[in-house]
Amino acid sequence: MTGRDTHTPPTIARAIAVAALIGTAAIAVHDALAPVGAFVGFALVAATAAATSSHRRAGLASGVLVVVAAASVALVAVRAAEATVAAGVLTIASAAVGLAVGLLLTDGPTGETLERTGAAALYGAGTAGVGAGLLLATATVGGFGAVLSGATWGGGDGVVGLALRIVAAAGALVAAVFAVPPAAVTEPTHLTEHRRRRLAVAVAIGTATAGVLVLAGITTVVGWYVPPVAELLAWIAGSVVVRGLLLIVATAAVSASLLAVAVRGSWKRPGGTENYAVPLLVGSVAGVATLCGVAFAVGLSPLETLALLVGVAVLLAVGGVFTRIYGSLLAGEADDGDGTGATAAGSIVALALAAAGLVTGAGVDLTVGSRPFLEAAASLALLAMAAFVSDVGRYGRTLGREVGREGTTARPQFVRLGWSGVVAGVGLVVATVGLAVATLFAPVFSVPATAGVFVALGAVLVGSWLLFG
């Protein structure tokens, strides 16, 4: 391994990204749903790259992983229902384009980013699994309304029920106080002082709770002899506002306790090393909550939402395990982060666009009309973009290997990009004109004619490079 940065120069990488965007738009002409695969692939790489950034970006990346997994599961389900080869190929090609462009723009993953991404995926899998379990339990007892009613009015709407709610909320608060890891709120040198404060807070909560219960008992006795006092106490005990506040406090405390317990096992402070457990877990919870909210907003049934959460949990669990294993292996290699993981990204984009162009072109049944002609032209554009990406990608790899990214200048790259763009554009124009002429002479564009147009495009491109390259 040398000190030279062998990544593709950024000018070439951005040009490939633009060509990939044009190709994705051409795919959308044939299949409006297929470009979702490009979003999934690019978002996956973006989340991976952000996982080792600041805590805020790591949390955002963790939430994005959940959304990406949900989009993948939904996309697979929709494509499986359609059961067409072309739709599957276009979706896979779009995903490959998005993934490769992401790798190209982010210089590829390192062992550290993969390990962190695997951890985020496992957090997301656990959170989605818990969400699926809660949704299943909620559906079993009669829905969210029944759960909310039981949590609010369980034990009765009288003083006894209110007392039970007060004790439950106080107990949840005390549990949260002791569950929060000391490292989250203090330093090791102040640990003894923190423990004293924590005990004082717990005692204060217990004392206040006991005082409220004693006051409620005294008020109940007084109410036996003073009816207005009994009416006031009954109104307080049956108030939706009071019960709702107690439920919110208890729910928040229980959530904080669960978060603290999940974080406590991975919380560590050796040598000032940062720990990303909190942002990853918070991001996963936010991602699952957003997913459930969107699922219910678009009208998915509880059973469909449950199936989606289970699919997300399984996908993230499997992907997280393999990603962490590969990341740990890559982190131990001497050539980690030298750019070799991203050098093939341009070739992947070219192959994916070419495959999409061939699949869409083979399905062309061109008759005179704007829509059929647009679909055929989009297929030609895919092949032109594939040729462009193949050429400039090879040029970028050569620059990175022989000169190094830090030694390149922008002007020669723009010259090469302009030349490759002109050649691809000329080939596309010639093929499109030939397509239009062939359409005028045939009511239905035959398969041999289709093949002839595509061969003509290839001949123009190859001939141009042989003559002027």
NUPAMI-627417 format. One record per residue (C-alpha): x, y, z; residue number from 0. Coordinates in Angstrom, 3 decimals, padded with zeros to 6 digits, always signed. Each point is the difference from the previous one (the first is absolute). Example, Ala and Ser with C-alpha at 12.3 -4.5 7.8 and 13.67 -1.06 7.14 Angstrom:
<atoms>
> +012.300;-004.500;+007.800;0
> +001.370;+003.440;-000.660;1
</atoms>
This chain:
<atoms>
> +000.000;+000.000;+000.000;0
> +001.335;+003.468;-000.958;1
> -000.920;+003.424;+001.318;2
> -001.702;+000.876;-003.296;3
> -003.760;+000.542;+000.085;4
> -001.297;-002.297;-002.756;5
> -003.648;+001.038;+000.216;6
> -001.736;+001.280;-003.119;7
> +000.485;+003.789;-000.286;8
> -003.045;+001.947;+001.248;9
> -000.645;+001.672;-003.372;10
> -000.355;-003.378;-001.701;11
> -002.023;-001.374;+002.909;12
> -002.496;+002.863;-000.208;13
> -000.306;-000.428;-003.770;14
> -000.789;-003.687;+000.469;15
> -002.589;+000.936;+002.627;16
> -001.689;+002.396;-002.448;17
> -000.034;-002.667;-002.717;18
> -001.443;-002.485;+002.487;19
> -002.729;+002.498;+000.887;20
> -000.892;+000.387;-003.680;21
> -000.025;-003.776;-000.387;22
> -002.261;-000.396;+003.023;23
> -002.408;+002.530;-001.509;24
> +000.028;-002.050;-003.215;25
> -000.845;-003.124;+002.004;26
> -002.919;+001.895;+001.549;27
> -001.454;+000.500;-003.480;28
> -000.512;-003.765;-000.198;29
> -000.694;-000.765;+003.657;30
> -000.818;+002.793;+002.444;31
> +000.591;-002.230;+003.040;32
> +003.415;-001.375;-000.962;33
> +001.974;+003.183;+000.888;34
> -000.980;-000.548;+003.629;35
> +002.741;-002.624;-000.072;36
> +002.529;+002.734;-000.803;37
> -001.179;+001.981;+003.024;38
> +000.349;-003.075;+002.190;39
> +003.521;-000.729;-001.221;40
> +001.232;+003.577;+000.308;41
> -001.637;+000.533;+003.410;42
> +001.635;-003.181;+001.268;43
> +003.470;+001.237;-000.930;44
> -000.726;+003.495;+001.340;45
> -001.114;-001.447;+003.331;46
> +003.123;-002.155;+000.123;47
> +002.233;+003.006;-000.624;48
> -001.767;+002.083;+002.683;49
> +000.183;-002.721;+002.650;50
> +003.503;+001.038;+001.082;51
> -000.647;+003.728;-000.111;52
> -001.412;+002.113;+002.845;53
> -002.500;-001.441;+002.461;54
> -002.819;+001.895;-001.675;55
> +000.826;-001.388;-003.439;56
> +000.500;-003.480;+001.423;57
> -003.486;+000.140;+001.508;58
> -001.409;+001.233;-003.294;59
> +001.795;-002.816;-001.814;60
> -001.499;-002.546;+002.392;61
> -003.493;+001.291;-000.731;62
> +000.680;+000.052;-003.741;63
> +001.039;-003.660;+000.125;64
> -003.430;-000.900;+001.387;65
> -001.719;+001.982;-002.759;66
> +002.247;-001.552;-002.667;67
> -000.746;-003.488;+001.310;68
> -003.734;+000.743;-000.023;69
> +000.188;+001.324;-003.562;70
> +001.914;-003.121;-001.043;71
> -002.559;-002.328;+001.574;72
> -002.909;+001.902;-001.549;73
> +001.701;+000.110;-003.401;74
> +000.690;-003.733;+000.039;75
> -003.612;-000.687;+000.994;76
> -001.381;+002.152;-002.823;77
> +002.358;-001.476;-002.583;78
> -000.754;-003.539;+001.142;79
> -003.707;+000.698;-000.477;80
> +000.623;+001.222;-003.562;81
> +002.098;-003.085;-000.824;82
> +001.602;+001.458;-003.149;83
> +003.638;-000.521;-000.921;84
> +000.407;+003.465;-001.514;85
> -001.239;+001.740;+003.145;86
> +002.378;-002.007;+002.149;87
> +002.999;+000.660;-002.248;88
> -000.709;+003.736;-000.181;89
> -000.368;+000.232;+003.774;90
> +003.247;-001.893;+000.592;91
> +001.784;+002.118;-002.610;92
> -001.258;+003.201;+001.643;93
> +001.121;-001.204;+003.419;94
> +003.429;-000.862;-001.406;95
> +000.274;+003.464;-001.555;96
> -000.902;+001.745;+003.262;97
> +002.338;-002.203;+002.018;98
> +002.929;+000.453;-002.388;99
> -000.451;+003.775;-000.260;100
> -000.070;+000.214;+003.777;101
> +003.222;-002.002;+000.236;102
> +001.603;+002.195;-002.632;103
> -000.916;+003.272;+001.715;104
> +000.919;-001.174;+003.517;105
> +003.243;-001.801;-001.001;106
> -001.340;-003.330;+001.208;107
> -000.422;-001.353;+003.534;108
> +002.738;-000.712;+002.521;109
> +000.066;-002.632;+002.699;110
> -001.055;+002.535;+002.633;111
> -002.993;+001.248;-001.982;112
> -001.168;-003.537;-000.720;113
> +000.277;-001.008;+003.656;114
> -001.946;+003.072;+001.092;115
> -002.614;-000.567;-002.707;116
> -000.376;-003.606;+001.122;117
> -000.571;+001.184;+003.564;118
> -002.605;+002.508;-001.200;119
> -001.744;-002.730;-001.990;120
> -000.114;-002.269;+003.057;121
> -001.452;+002.814;+002.107;122
> -002.590;+000.552;-002.712;123
> -000.793;-003.720;-000.128;124
> -000.518;-000.128;+003.755;125
> -002.173;+003.108;-000.009;126
> -002.100;-001.271;-002.909;127
> -000.385;-003.345;+001.790;128
> -001.187;+001.722;+003.171;129
> -002.387;+002.109;-002.067;130
> -001.379;-003.113;-001.676;131
> -000.496;-001.646;+003.401;132
> -001.820;+003.037;+001.382;133
> -002.177;+000.206;-003.100;134
> -000.864;-003.691;+000.283;135
> -000.848;+000.362;+003.694;136
> -002.103;+003.076;-000.725;137
> -001.943;-001.796;-002.719;138
> -000.515;-003.004;+002.295;139
> -001.677;+002.027;+002.766;140
> -002.292;+001.867;-002.352;141
> +001.966;+002.834;-001.530;142
> +001.694;+003.205;+001.076;143
> -003.205;+001.451;+001.425;144
> -000.442;-002.932;+002.366;145
> +003.623;+000.251;+001.160;146
> -000.290;+003.745;+000.598;147
> -003.276;-000.407;+001.868;148
> +001.404;-002.765;+002.199;149
> +003.156;+001.964;+000.769;150
> -002.023;+003.096;+000.886;151
> -002.932;-001.463;+001.921;152
> +001.318;-003.365;+001.187;153
> -000.805;-000.556;+003.684;154
> -003.142;+002.103;-000.191;155
> -000.782;+003.684;-000.350;156
> -000.093;+000.648;+003.747;157
> +002.573;+000.973;+002.586;158
> +001.483;-003.514;+000.137;159
> +000.633;-000.007;-003.753;160
> +001.615;+003.435;+000.225;161
> +002.220;-001.157;+002.872;162
> +001.168;-002.978;-002.063;163
> +000.864;+002.306;-002.902;164
> +001.972;+002.319;+002.307;165
> +001.986;-002.906;+001.450;166
> +000.686;-001.395;-003.490;167
> +001.231;+003.368;-001.309;168
> +002.203;+000.537;+003.068;169
> +001.470;-003.496;-000.272;170
> +000.771;+000.549;-003.683;171
> +001.742;+003.289;+000.800;172
> +002.156;-001.585;+002.705;173
> +000.915;-002.863;-002.342;174
> +001.008;+002.484;-002.700;175
> +002.166;+001.946;+002.465;176
> +001.978;-003.123;+000.912;177
> +000.061;-001.442;-003.536;178
> +001.734;+002.961;-001.661;179
> +003.747;-000.775;-000.258;180
> +002.092;+002.355;+002.145;181
> +002.267;+000.688;-002.995;182
> -002.952;+001.657;-001.735;183
> -000.278;+002.798;+002.572;184
> +003.285;+000.218;+001.903;185
> +003.726;-000.714;-000.027;186
> +001.818;-002.827;+001.828;187
> +001.511;+002.464;+002.506;188
> -003.497;+001.067;+001.097;189
> -001.507;-003.483;+000.196;190
> -000.478;+000.027;+003.792;191
> -001.731;+003.369;-000.110;192
> -002.219;-001.229;-002.826;193
> -001.074;-003.013;+002.013;194
> -000.967;+002.237;+002.921;195
> -002.035;+002.252;-002.276;196
> -001.672;-002.985;-001.628;197
> -000.985;-001.411;+003.397;198
> -001.274;+003.414;+001.084;199
> -002.185;+000.277;-003.114;200
> -001.423;-003.482;+000.574;201
> -000.747;+000.809;+003.657;202
> -001.663;+003.267;-001.039;203
> -002.223;-001.812;-002.502;204
> -000.945;-002.607;+002.605;205
> -000.699;+002.636;+002.649;206
> -002.139;+002.076;-002.365;207
> -001.942;-003.095;-001.056;208
> -000.613;-001.027;+003.597;209
> -001.123;+003.527;+000.821;210
> -002.476;+000.041;-002.877;211
> -001.404;-003.390;+001.021;212
> -000.367;+001.081;+003.634;213
> -001.696;+003.213;-001.100;214
> -002.354;-001.989;-002.225;215
> -000.853;-002.291;+002.924;216
> -000.695;+002.906;+002.338;217
> -002.105;+001.723;-002.652;218
> -001.991;-003.199;-000.505;219
> -000.802;-000.209;+003.718;220
> -000.956;+003.673;+000.098;221
> -002.209;-000.546;-003.027;222
> -002.105;-002.464;+001.938;223
> -001.219;+002.906;+002.115;224
> +000.378;+002.910;-002.456;225
> -001.689;-000.871;-003.339;226
> +001.614;+002.867;-002.014;227
> +003.441;-001.362;+000.866;228
> -001.054;-003.467;-001.140;229
> -001.281;+001.443;-003.284;230
> +003.269;+001.869;-000.575;231
> +002.034;-003.135;+000.685;232
> -002.199;-002.049;-002.343;233
> +000.435;+002.607;-002.731;234
> +003.789;-000.070;+000.374;235
> +000.085;-003.807;+000.055;236
> -002.123;-000.196;-003.153;237
> +001.712;+002.813;-001.892;238
> +001.333;-000.989;-003.418;239
> +002.647;+002.719;+000.266;240
> +001.386;-001.336;+003.298;241
> -000.030;-003.605;-001.207;242
> +001.546;+001.022;-003.317;243
> +002.856;+001.894;+001.660;244
> +000.759;-002.968;+002.249;245
> -000.021;-002.306;-003.035;246
> +002.376;+002.297;-001.900;247
> +002.394;+000.160;+002.958;248
> -000.042;-003.773;+000.451;249
> +000.455;-000.666;-003.730;250
> +002.898;+002.456;-000.286;251
> +001.694;-001.483;+003.073;252
> -000.388;-003.574;-001.240;253
> +001.354;+001.000;-003.425;254
> +002.990;+001.692;+001.616;255
> +000.646;-003.100;+002.105;256
> -000.099;-002.285;-003.029;257
> +002.319;+002.327;-001.912;258
> +002.391;+000.142;+002.943;259
> +000.037;-003.773;+000.429;260
> +000.705;-000.485;-003.704;261
> +002.803;+002.554;+000.060;262
> +001.551;-001.029;+003.322;263
> +001.434;-003.229;-001.408;264
> +001.926;+001.808;-002.744;265
> +000.893;+003.187;+001.847;266
> +003.746;+000.314;+000.413;267
> +002.481;+002.804;+000.456;268
> +003.498;-001.491;-000.541;269
> +002.581;+002.581;-000.956;270
> -002.593;+002.599;-000.969;271
> -001.396;-002.181;-002.809;272
> -003.429;+001.165;-001.099;273
> -002.944;-002.340;+000.275;274
> -002.814;+000.156;-002.536;275
> -002.499;-002.235;+001.794;276
> -002.377;+002.826;+000.936;277
> -000.289;+001.710;-003.418;278
> -000.286;-003.340;-001.801;279
> -002.772;-001.196;+002.292;280
> -001.834;+003.329;-000.033;281
> +000.220;+000.096;-003.792;282
> -001.348;-003.542;-000.252;283
> -002.945;+000.821;+002.263;284
> -000.746;+003.131;-002.026;285
> +000.231;-001.966;-003.240;286
> -002.377;-002.724;+001.180;287
> -002.435;+002.581;+001.396;288
> +000.061;+001.891;-003.300;289
> -000.493;-003.237;-001.911;290
> -003.041;-000.956;+002.084;291
> -001.459;+003.500;-000.335;292
> +000.371;-000.018;-003.778;293
> -001.388;-003.542;-000.226;294
> -003.162;+000.941;+001.861;295
> -000.280;+003.318;-001.875;296
> -000.013;-001.719;-003.404;297
> -002.650;-002.456;+001.171;298
> +001.943;-003.187;+000.720;299
> -001.818;-002.398;+002.287;300
> +001.564;-001.070;+003.316;301
> +000.762;-003.407;-001.525;302
> +001.769;+001.564;-003.000;303
> +001.954;+002.339;+002.281;304
> +000.956;-002.969;+002.175;305
> +001.256;-001.904;-003.054;306
> +001.999;+003.062;-001.082;307
> +001.633;+000.334;+003.437;308
> +000.882;-003.690;+000.079;309
> +001.537;+000.267;-003.470;310
> +002.012;+003.052;+001.059;311
> +001.209;-001.755;+003.160;312
> +001.117;-003.111;-001.901;313
> +001.688;+001.971;-002.796;314
> +001.873;+002.287;+002.399;315
> +001.003;-002.876;+002.274;316
> +001.472;-002.079;-002.818;317
> +001.604;+002.994;-001.686;318
> +001.338;+001.338;+003.292;319
> +001.688;-003.257;+000.962;320
> +001.730;-000.460;-003.359;321
> +000.946;+003.686;-000.211;322
> +001.631;-000.044;+003.440;323
> +001.891;-003.188;-000.809;324
> +001.272;+001.360;-003.317;325
> +000.811;+003.350;+001.613;326
> +002.077;-001.643;+002.721;327
> +001.904;-001.989;-002.623;328
> +000.545;+003.056;-002.180;329
> +001.158;+002.067;+002.982;330
> +002.808;-002.480;+000.602;331
> +001.370;+000.196;-003.535;332
> +002.913;+002.230;-000.807;333
> -001.627;+001.437;-003.126;334
> -003.209;+001.081;+001.709;335
> -001.237;+003.275;-001.437;336
> +002.311;+000.206;-003.011;337
> -002.836;+000.343;-002.478;338
> -000.026;-003.495;-001.462;339
> -003.563;-000.515;+001.125;340
> -001.218;+002.909;-002.151;341
> +002.093;-000.389;-003.164;342
> -002.514;-002.351;-001.616;343
> -002.955;+002.319;+000.678;344
> +000.156;+001.610;-003.455;345
> -000.035;-003.399;-001.695;346
> -002.983;-001.048;+002.110;347
> -001.912;+003.117;-001.070;348
> +000.809;-000.639;-003.672;349
> -001.007;-003.662;+000.139;350
> -003.234;+000.767;+001.858;351
> -001.009;+002.717;-002.475;352
> +000.868;-002.251;-002.949;353
> -002.061;-002.852;+001.444;354
> -002.940;+002.337;+000.533;355
> +000.332;+001.292;-003.564;356
> +000.044;-003.498;-001.484;357
> -002.967;-001.177;+002.088;358
> -002.119;+003.028;-000.830;359
> +001.067;-000.061;-003.644;360
> -000.913;-003.667;-000.365;361
> -003.498;+000.795;+001.210;362
> -000.592;+002.825;-002.463;363
> -003.049;-000.453;-002.213;364
> +000.146;+003.289;-001.812;365
> -002.988;+001.417;-001.815;366
> -000.453;+003.518;-001.301;367
> -000.597;+002.181;+003.050;368
> +001.778;+002.139;+002.532;369
> -000.038;-002.447;+002.910;370
> +001.485;-003.039;-001.838;371
> +002.622;+002.214;-001.615;372
> +000.916;+001.494;+003.405;373
> +000.457;-003.467;+001.495;374
> +002.257;-001.090;-002.853;375
> +002.016;+003.223;+000.218;376
> +000.402;-000.548;+003.751;377
> +001.470;-003.442;-000.703;378
> +002.493;+001.557;-002.392;379
> +000.860;+002.642;+002.603;380
> +000.763;-002.745;+002.510;381
> +002.481;-001.594;-002.391;382
> +001.570;+003.371;-000.771;383
> +000.419;+000.767;+003.711;384
> +001.461;-003.469;+000.544;385
> +002.596;+000.622;-002.719;386
> +000.801;+003.433;+001.435;387
> +000.424;-001.316;+003.545;388
> +002.110;-002.917;-001.203;389
> +002.414;+002.292;-001.822;390
> +000.364;+002.755;+002.616;391
> +000.070;-002.569;+002.802;392
> +002.936;-001.772;-001.623;393
> +001.700;+003.362;-000.437;394
> -000.606;+000.874;+003.665;395
> +001.407;-003.310;+001.198;396
> +003.093;+000.517;-002.138;397
> +000.521;+003.468;+001.467;398
> -000.384;-001.281;+003.531;399
> +002.369;-002.903;-000.562;400
> +002.736;+001.787;-001.950;401
> -000.194;+003.587;+001.245;402
> -001.919;-000.130;+003.258;403
> -003.040;+002.084;+000.818;404
> +002.032;+002.719;+001.704;405
> +002.110;+000.471;-003.145;406
> -002.844;+000.466;-002.485;407
> -001.230;+003.321;-001.391;408
> -003.503;+000.867;-001.143;409
> +000.671;+001.293;-003.548;410
> +001.136;-003.305;-001.618;411
> -002.893;-001.762;+001.665;412
> -002.509;+002.494;-001.398;413
> +001.512;-000.421;-003.461;414
> -000.383;-003.774;+000.193;415
> -003.512;+000.301;+001.408;416
> -000.965;+002.365;-002.812;417
> +001.409;-002.311;-002.661;418
> -001.687;-003.098;+001.421;419
> -003.253;+001.908;+000.375;420
> +000.106;+001.175;-003.618;421
> +000.657;-003.508;-001.311;422
> -002.801;-001.500;+002.100;423
> -002.317;+002.858;-000.985;424
> +000.707;-000.412;-003.719;425
> -000.635;-003.721;+000.239;426
> -003.262;+000.613;+001.849;427
> -001.177;+002.579;-002.548;428
> +000.835;-002.243;-002.966;429
> -001.746;-002.975;+001.568;430
> -003.048;+002.088;+000.933;431
> -000.295;+001.377;-003.533;432
> +000.268;-003.536;-001.341;433
> -002.681;-001.046;+002.442;434
> -002.319;+002.765;-001.209;435
> +000.586;-000.894;-003.657;436
> -000.616;-003.684;+000.657;437
> -003.232;+000.878;+001.779;438
> -001.301;+001.812;-003.059;439
> +000.582;-003.051;-002.217;440
> -001.455;-002.651;+002.292;441
> -003.390;+000.013;+001.781;442
> +001.570;-002.211;+002.646;443
> +003.690;+000.156;+000.807;444
> +001.187;-003.578;-000.416;445
> +002.539;-001.778;+002.152;446
> +002.630;-000.102;-002.806;447
> -000.439;+003.725;-000.521;448
> +000.398;+000.603;+003.722;449
> +003.188;-002.037;+000.024;450
> +001.244;+001.935;-003.018;451
> -000.452;+003.333;+001.753;452
> +001.907;-001.164;+003.054;453
> +002.785;-001.440;-002.157;454
> +000.143;+003.304;-001.884;455
> +000.428;+001.892;+003.255;456
> +002.817;-002.295;+001.057;457
> +001.657;+000.317;-003.407;458
> -000.109;+003.805;+000.136;459
> +001.514;+000.056;+003.473;460
> +002.748;-002.513;-000.766;461
> +000.782;+001.580;-003.341;462
> +000.249;+003.465;+001.495;463
> +002.500;-001.148;+002.598;464
> +002.053;-001.890;-002.586;465
> +000.125;+002.986;-002.339;466
> +000.499;+002.826;+002.475;467
> +001.098;-001.637;+003.298;468
</atoms>
